[in-house]
């Protein structure tokens, strides 16, 4: 209603001032009055403008006098906006608290449901505990009965303890004697420590000597290398689980065989002997002697050997396991022959795969050539001819010709079939 009153007052006030202004302007126009020395027409215009301004001022003033809301809108808008912003901020805090309260209420409901489940579980556990208590009660009665028996046994043990005390006195005397012996052993240990320090010093001197030897050998190896590092001079199978003397005799025979191989390389101009590192020899004898199976022993070059220098060797041991039966499949693969010239490449690739398969199963390779298979030359050429005469898809299959152990050699039979 206050708004309607304001509109009515503004209409009445504006109309009255307009009427008065019109009459005043008409009157001034008829009398051709002049203010400030202006022409009557200009004076009439100024009166009209002042009348309009007066209408606006009186309208606003009337509304401000009549309505507190208008006064607030005109003079307190900034305070009103600040109050509204504060109210909105307070409202946001209240809304957040309300949401937090709702979350807490939901959490409380969840906790209540969980508590109910826990109460149900506790009731079940209580029943189980009651049953367990009954069982424990029965067990306690049995324990009381057993306790009586243990009491009787304890009395017997007390008697035994008295006897043990007497034995303990005897052991104390023995312990005193052992302490005396231990003191003597400590003095002996001091002597051994001194000897060990001397051995360590001697070992350092030997290492320095070995270093000098290696440096000298490096210089020598720039000459004519007659044997490559790892080249096998001789290999053989030595039966295990035998006396050390018998094994050493077999190793000596194998060393003689290695010497014969070296003489053939030197074309008979070798009058020396091979050098086997003594600790390595004794370790090898011990391993073969304690082995429950036959062992493969290889005597090979310990490094690149120049003509004229001592023949230093190293020993390698391998179990002589059974690897292939006679006619056992080793490897098979399909190939595509597009041209007769492909035969040699295909056969070489197939033999490489056969070699890899045999090594993976346990056949020992030659350290220099890394080959394990042995194939007759005639069979090799026949196979090349067969592959050359067959165009298209073929299948190559390799079999073991004989029973073969790890020492080898692996003798091959290769079959070809077209598809």
C-alpha positions in Angstrom: 0.0 0.0 0.0 2.9 2.3 0.8 4.0 2.2 -2.9 0.5 3.2 -4.1 0.5 6.2 -1.7 3.9 7.2 -3.0 2.7 7.1 -6.6 -0.4 9.1 -5.8 1.6 11.8 -3.9 4.1 12.0 -6.8 1.3 12.4 -9.4 -0.5 15.1 -7.3 2.8 16.9 -6.5 4.0 16.8 -10.1 0.7 17.9 -11.5 0.4 20.8 -9.1 3.9 22.0 -9.7 3.4 21.6 -13.5 0.1 23.6 -13.3 1.7 26.4 -11.3 4.8 26.4 -13.6 2.5 26.6 -16.7 0.5 29.5 -15.2 3.6 31.3 -14.2 5.3 30.8 -17.5 2.1 32.0 -19.4 1.9 35.0 -17.2 5.5 35.9 -17.6 5.2 35.3 -21.3 2.2 37.6 -21.6 3.8 40.3 -19.6 7.0 39.8 -21.5 9.0 39.8 -18.3 12.7 39.5 -18.3 15.2 38.3 -15.7 18.9 38.8 -15.7 18.5 40.9 -18.8 17.4 37.9 -20.9 14.8 38.0 -23.6 11.3 37.0 -22.6 11.5 33.8 -24.7 14.7 32.8 -22.9 13.2 33.8 -19.6 10.2 31.6 -20.3 12.5 28.6 -21.1 14.5 29.1 -17.9 11.2 29.2 -15.9 10.1 25.9 -17.5 13.4 24.2 -16.8 13.4 25.4 -13.2 9.8 24.2 -12.9 10.8 20.7 -14.1 13.7 20.6 -11.7 11.4 21.7 -8.9 9.0 18.9 -9.8 11.7 16.3 -9.6 13.2 17.7 -6.3 9.8 18.0 -4.6 8.8 14.5 -5.9 11.9 12.9 -4.4 11.7 15.0 -1.3 8.1 14.1 -0.8 8.8 10.4 -1.2 11.8 10.6 1.2 9.6 12.3 3.8 6.7 9.8 3.4 8.7 6.5 3.0 11.6 5.1 5.0 12.3 2.6 2.2 12.9 5.5 -0.2 15.2 7.2 2.3 17.1 3.9 2.7 17.4 3.5 -1.1 18.6 7.0 -1.5 21.0 7.4 1.5 21.6 3.9 2.9 22.1 1.6 -0.1 25.7 0.9 0.7 24.9 -0.2 4.3 22.0 -2.2 2.9 24.3 -4.0 0.4 26.8 -4.7 3.2 24.1 -6.1 5.4 22.8 -8.3 2.6 26.3 -9.6 1.9 26.8 -10.4 5.6 23.4 -12.0 5.7 24.3 -14.2 2.6 27.6 -15.1 4.3 25.8 -16.1 7.5 23.2 -18.1 5.4 26.1 -20.0 3.6 27.6 -20.9 7.0 24.2 -22.1 8.2 23.7 -24.1 5.1 27.2 -25.7 5.5 26.5 -26.5 9.1 23.2 -28.0 8.0 24.9 -30.2 5.4 27.6 -31.2 7.9 24.9 -32.1 10.4 23.1 -34.2 7.7 26.5 -36.0 7.0 27.0 -36.6 10.7 23.4 -37.9 10.9 24.1 -40.3 8.0 27.4 -41.4 9.7 25.5 -41.9 13.0 23.0 -44.1 11.2 25.8 -46.1 9.6 27.6 -46.4 12.9 24.3 -47.5 14.6 23.8 -50.2 12.0 27.4 -51.4 12.4 26.9 -51.3 16.2 23.8 -53.5 15.9 25.8 -56.0 13.7 28.6 -55.9 16.3 26.1 -56.5 19.1 24.8 -59.5 17.2 28.3 -60.8 16.6 29.2 -60.2 20.3 26.1 -62.2 21.3 27.3 -65.0 19.1 30.8 -64.8 20.5 29.4 -64.7 24.0 27.6 -68.0 23.4 30.8 -69.4 21.9 32.8 -68.2 24.9 30.3 -69.7 27.3 30.7 -73.0 25.5 34.5 -72.6 25.6 34.3 -71.8 29.3 32.5 -75.0 29.9 35.2 -76.9 28.0 37.9 -75.0 29.9 36.2 -76.0 33.2 36.4 -79.6 32.2 40.0 -79.2 31.1 40.8 -77.5 34.4 39.4 -80.5 36.3 41.6 -82.7 34.2 44.6 -80.4 34.8 44.0 -80.6 38.6 44.1 -84.3 38.3 47.3 -84.2 36.2 48.8 -81.7 38.7 48.6 -84.3 41.4 50.4 -86.7 39.2 53.0 -84.0 38.4 53.5 -83.3 42.1 54.4 -86.9 42.6 56.7 -86.8 39.6 58.3 -83.6 41.0 59.2 -85.4 44.2 61.0 -88.0 42.1 62.7 -85.2 40.1 63.9 -83.7 43.4 65.6 -86.9 44.2 67.1 -87.0 40.7 68.2 -83.4 41.1 70.2 -84.3 44.2 72.0 -86.9 42.2 72.6 -84.4 39.4 74.1 -81.9 41.8 76.7 -84.5 42.7 77.4 -85.1 39.0 77.6 -81.3 38.5 80.4 -81.0 41.1 82.3 -83.6 39.0 81.7 -81.7 35.8 82.9 -78.5 37.5 86.2 -80.2 38.1 86.3 -81.3 34.5 85.5 -77.8 33.4 88.4 -76.4 35.3 90.7 -78.8 33.5 89.1 -77.7 30.2 89.7 -74.0 31.0 93.3 -74.8 31.5 93.5 -76.6 28.1 91.6 -73.7 26.5 94.2 -71.3 27.8 96.9 -73.4 26.2 94.9 -73.4 22.9 94.7 -69.6 23.1 98.5 -69.3 23.3 98.7 -71.7 20.3 96.2 -69.5 18.4 98.4 -66.5 19.0 101.3 -68.4 17.4 99.0 -69.4 14.5 98.0 -65.8 14.0 101.6 -64.8 13.7 102.2 -67.6 11.2 99.1 -66.4 9.2 100.4 -62.9 9.0 103.7 -64.2 7.7 101.7 -66.3 5.1 99.7 -63.2 4.1 103.0 -61.3 3.5 104.4 -64.2 1.5 101.1 -64.3 -0.5 101.4 -60.6 -1.3 104.9 -61.2 -2.6 103.7 -64.1 -4.7 100.9 -61.9 -6.2 103.4 -59.3 -7.1 105.6 -61.9 -8.7 102.5 -63.2 -10.7 101.7 -59.7 -11.8 105.3 -59.3 -13.1 104.9 -62.7 -14.9 101.6 -61.6 -16.5 103.1 -58.4 -17.7 106.0 -60.4 -19.2 103.6 -62.8 -20.9 101.6 -60.0 -22.4 104.7 -58.7 -24.1 105.5 -62.2 -25.3 102.0 -62.8 -26.7 102.6 -60.3 -29.4 104.7 -63.1 -31.0 103.6 -66.3 -32.7 100.5 -67.7 -30.9 100.5 -71.5 -31.3 97.6 -72.3 -28.9 94.6 -70.1 -28.1 93.2 -69.7 -24.6 90.7 -72.5 -23.8 92.0 -74.8 -26.6 91.5 -78.4 -25.5 94.7 -80.5 -25.5 93.0 -83.6 -24.2 89.7 -84.7 -22.6 88.5 -88.0 -21.1 86.0 -89.6 -18.7 87.4 -90.4 -15.2 85.3 -92.7 -12.9 84.4 -91.1 -9.7 84.1 -92.3 -6.1 87.6 -94.0 -6.1 90.9 -93.5 -4.2 92.8 -90.4 -4.9 95.9 -92.3 -6.1 93.9 -94.1 -8.9 92.3 -90.8 -10.0 95.7 -89.1 -10.1 97.1 -91.9 -12.2 94.2 -91.4 -14.7 94.9 -87.7 -14.8 98.6 -88.4 -15.5 97.6 -90.6 -18.4 95.4 -87.8 -19.8 98.3 -85.3 -19.3 100.5 -87.6 -21.4 97.8 -87.6 -24.1 97.8 -83.8 -23.9 101.6 -83.7 -24.3 101.3 -85.9 -27.4 98.8 -83.4 -28.9 101.2 -80.6 -28.2 104.1 -82.5 -29.8 102.0 -83.0 -33.0 101.4 -79.2 -33.0 105.1 -78.6 -32.6 105.8 -81.3 -35.3 107.9 -83.3 -32.8 110.1 -80.3 -31.7 108.7 -80.2 -28.2 110.8 -81.7 -25.4 109.2 -80.0 -22.4 106.2 -80.9 -20.3 102.9 -79.3 -19.6 102.4 -77.2 -16.4 99.4 -78.0 -14.2 98.8 -75.7 -11.2 99.2 -78.0 -8.1 96.3 -76.6 -6.0 94.0 -76.9 -9.0 95.1 -80.5 -9.5 94.5 -81.5 -5.9 91.1 -79.8 -5.9 90.2 -81.7 -9.1 91.3 -85.0 -7.6 89.2 -84.3 -4.5 86.0 -83.5 -6.5 86.3 -86.6 -8.6 87.0 -88.8 -5.6 83.9 -87.5 -3.8 81.6 -87.7 -6.9 79.1 -90.5 -7.2 79.2 -90.4 -11.0 81.8 -90.3 -13.8 83.3 -86.9 -14.5 84.6 -85.4 -17.8 88.1 -83.8 -17.4 89.4 -81.4 -20.0 93.0 -80.2 -20.1 93.2 -76.9 -22.0 95.4 -73.9 -22.5 95.3 -71.5 -19.6 95.8 -68.6 -22.0 97.2 -67.7 -25.4 100.5 -69.5 -25.7 103.4 -68.3 -27.8 105.8 -70.8 -29.4 108.7 -71.6 -27.1 107.1 -70.5 -23.8 106.0 -73.1 -21.1 102.7 -74.8 -21.7 100.5 -73.6 -18.9 97.2 -75.5 -18.6 93.9 -75.4 -16.7 91.6 -78.2 -15.7 87.8 -78.2 -16.2 85.4 -80.8 -14.7 81.9 -81.7 -16.0 79.4 -84.5 -15.0 79.3 -87.1 -17.8 75.5 -87.2 -17.9 73.7 -89.3 -20.5 72.2 -86.9 -23.0 70.8 -88.7 -26.1 69.6 -92.3 -26.8 70.2 -93.9 -30.1 68.0 -92.5 -32.9 66.6 -89.9 -30.5 65.1 -86.7 -32.0 67.4 -83.7 -31.6 65.8 -81.0 -33.7 63.4 -80.6 -36.7 62.4 -77.6 -38.7 60.5 -76.7 -42.0 62.2 -74.5 -44.7 61.2 -73.0 -48.0 63.6 -73.7 -50.9 63.1 -71.1 -53.7 66.4 -71.7 -55.5 69.1 -74.4 -55.7 71.6 -71.9 -54.3 69.6 -71.8 -51.1 70.7 -75.3 -50.1 74.0 -74.4 -48.5 72.5 -71.5 -46.5 69.5 -73.6 -45.3 71.7 -76.6 -44.3 74.1 -74.2 -42.4 71.2 -72.6 -40.6 69.7 -76.0 -39.7 73.0 -77.4 -38.3 73.4 -74.2 -36.2 70.0 -74.8 -34.7 70.9 -78.5 -34.1 74.1 -77.4 -32.4 72.1 -74.9 -30.1 69.6 -77.6 -29.2 72.3 -80.1 -28.3 74.2 -77.6 -26.2 71.0 -76.7 -24.3 70.5 -80.4 -23.5 74.0 -80.8 -22.1 76.5 -81.7 -24.8 79.8 -80.0 -24.2 81.0 -77.7 -27.0 84.5 -77.2 -28.4 85.7 -73.9 -26.7 87.2 -72.7 -29.9 84.7 -73.8 -32.7 81.7 -74.1 -30.3 80.6 -77.2 -32.4 79.1 -80.4 -31.0 77.7 -82.4 -34.0 79.7 -84.7 -36.2 78.6 -85.6 -39.7 80.3 -87.6 -42.4 81.3 -85.6 -45.4 79.6 -88.0 -47.8 76.3 -87.5 -46.0 76.7 -83.8 -46.0 77.2 -83.6 -49.8 74.3 -86.0 -50.4 72.1 -83.8 -48.3 73.1 -80.6 -50.1 72.3 -82.3 -53.4 68.9 -83.4 -52.2 68.0 -79.9 -51.0 69.2 -78.4 -54.3 66.9 -80.8 -56.2 63.8 -80.0 -54.2 62.0 -76.7 -54.7 59.3 -75.7 -52.3 58.6 -76.6 -48.7 60.9 -79.2 -47.0 61.4 -80.6 -43.5 64.8 -81.4 -42.0 65.0 -83.7 -39.0 68.2 -84.5 -37.0 68.6 -87.7 -34.9 71.3 -89.0 -32.6 73.1 -91.8 -34.4 74.4 -93.4 -31.2 74.0 -93.4 -27.4 75.7 -90.1 -26.5 77.0 -88.7 -23.2 77.9 -85.1 -22.4 81.5 -85.6 -23.5 80.2 -86.3 -27.1 80.9 -86.3 -29.9 77.3 -86.1 -31.1 77.1 -88.1 -34.3 74.1 -87.1 -36.5 71.7 -88.7 -38.9 69.7 -86.1 -40.9 66.6 -86.9 -42.9 64.9 -84.7 -45.5 61.3 -84.9 -46.6 59.3 -82.7 -49.0 55.9 -81.3 -48.1 
